[in-house]
């Protein structure tokens, strides 16, 4: 199943917009990026898709040296943040890192 998700991400790349996402990514991710456009750095920001608790999740990092990453569900609802001063690694009562399975890179900032 992991390989199928990776292949889908590889083969479904789309056009040349400011926020170029893989086809099949939730539309709300574009809205999310546009809303946070002013705090997204030119380099280092990304959205990665992971499978976590048998559901797709999206790890969002603004690339500005922030000490946390946000985890969104497929409707772009926040499931929580990772990192921060406390070093949080729990989402829905389970360790995200170590249990989430990387599927593909959805978007990254480029200068």
C-alpha positions as CSV (number, residue, x, y, z in Angstrom):
1,X,0.0,0.0,0.0
2,X,2.9,2.4,0.8
3,X,4.4,1.8,-2.6
4,X,1.1,2.5,-4.3
5,X,0.8,5.9,-2.5
6,X,4.3,6.8,-3.5
7,X,3.7,5.9,-7.1
8,X,0.5,7.9,-7.2
9,X,2.4,11.0,-5.9
10,X,5.2,10.5,-8.4
11,X,3.0,10.2,-11.5
12,X,0.4,12.9,-10.7
13,X,2.5,16.1,-10.7
14,X,0.7,19.2,-12.0
15,X,1.4,22.7,-13.6
16,X,3.3,25.8,-12.7
17,X,1.3,27.8,-10.2
18,X,2.9,29.6,-7.2
19,X,1.9,26.7,-5.0
20,X,2.5,23.6,-7.2
21,X,1.0,20.6,-5.5
22,X,0.8,17.0,-6.6
23,X,-2.5,16.2,-8.3
24,X,-4.7,14.4,-5.9
25,X,-3.7,16.5,-2.9
26,X,-6.7,18.0,-1.1
27,X,-7.7,21.4,-2.5
28,X,-7.7,22.8,1.0
29,X,-3.9,22.6,1.0
30,X,-3.7,25.3,-1.6
31,X,-6.1,27.5,0.5
32,X,-3.9,26.7,3.5
33,X,-0.8,27.8,1.7
34,X,-2.4,31.0,0.3
35,X,-3.6,31.9,3.8
36,X,-0.2,31.4,5.3
37,X,1.7,32.8,2.3
38,X,3.2,35.7,4.3
39,X,4.9,33.5,6.9
40,X,6.2,30.8,4.5
41,X,9.9,31.2,3.8
42,X,11.3,31.1,0.3
43,X,13.4,28.0,1.2
44,X,12.8,25.1,3.5
45,X,9.1,25.0,3.7
46,X,7.3,21.8,2.8
47,X,4.1,19.7,2.9
48,X,4.7,16.0,3.1
49,X,2.0,13.3,3.0
50,X,2.2,10.5,5.6
51,X,-0.1,7.6,6.4
52,X,-0.8,7.7,10.1
53,X,-3.4,5.6,12.0
54,X,-4.4,4.3,8.5
55,X,-5.4,7.7,7.3
56,X,-3.6,10.3,5.1
57,X,-2.0,13.2,7.0
58,X,-0.1,16.2,5.9
59,X,3.0,17.5,7.7
60,X,3.3,21.3,7.2
61,X,6.5,23.2,7.9
62,X,6.9,26.9,7.1
63,X,10.6,26.7,6.7
64,X,11.5,29.8,8.8
65,X,13.4,28.0,11.5
66,X,10.1,27.5,13.4
67,X,10.5,24.8,16.0
68,X,7.3,23.1,15.2
69,X,5.4,21.4,12.4
70,X,1.6,21.2,12.0
71,X,-0.2,17.9,11.2
72,X,-3.4,18.2,9.1
73,X,-6.0,15.6,8.1
74,X,-7.3,15.3,4.6
75,X,-9.8,18.2,5.2
76,X,-7.0,20.4,6.5
77,X,-8.2,20.2,10.1
78,X,-5.3,20.5,12.5
79,X,-4.6,17.3,14.4
80,X,-1.9,19.1,16.4
81,X,1.7,20.4,16.3
82,X,5.0,18.5,16.6
83,X,8.1,19.9,18.2
84,X,7.9,23.2,20.1
85,X,9.5,23.9,23.4
86,X,8.1,20.7,24.9
87,X,9.2,18.6,21.9
88,X,5.7,17.2,21.4
89,X,5.6,14.0,19.2
90,X,2.0,12.9,20.0
91,X,-1.0,13.1,17.6
92,X,-4.2,11.5,18.7
93,X,-2.4,9.9,21.7
94,X,0.2,8.2,19.5
95,X,3.8,9.0,18.6
96,X,3.7,10.5,15.1
97,X,7.4,10.1,14.3
98,X,8.1,6.4,14.3
99,X,4.5,5.5,13.4
100,X,3.7,7.7,10.5
101,X,4.8,6.3,7.1
102,X,6.1,8.8,4.6
103,X,4.3,8.6,1.3
104,X,5.4,11.6,-0.7
105,X,6.4,15.2,-0.9
106,X,3.3,17.3,-1.8
107,X,5.0,20.7,-2.0
108,X,8.2,22.5,-1.2
109,X,9.2,26.2,-1.4
110,X,11.9,27.1,-3.9
111,X,13.7,30.3,-4.3
